[in-house]
Amino acid sequence: MNDDQARADAGQAVQQLPPVRQISVVELKALMLSEATYELVDVRTELERSIAAIEGFRLLDQTYHDDLMERDPETPLIFQCHHGIRSQHAAEYFRSQGFRNLSNVQGGIDAWSQRVDPSVPRY
């Protein structure tokens, strides 16, 4: 198989994966109150996390990335950032790696602060 064919096959495999789901902060809160099992992935910087954080989310550093890559591709991963853009990119990256159960928090931690928990500082 040549390089072009390999790239085409990889592209088709990603296209067949389910898209990244968009979830609201209200849906996230309900999920967090449920008995569901999932990983909460924060793609912001350490500085941003020092300003505001949602309990249960873990910063995506190299160690956590490597740990997640060892997981079953069906593991539910929920990504969040400040407004939902970086987290969408991170979720798409994990999708390209074969993960199938991915969600992005719409509006990120800023929406969480406005609609769920006003004690979380906005920045």
Summary of the structure (lengths in Angstrom):
residues: 123
radius of gyration: 15.5
end to end distance: 50.2
largest distance: 55.8
contacts: 345
relative contact order: 0.21
helix: 46%
strand: 14%
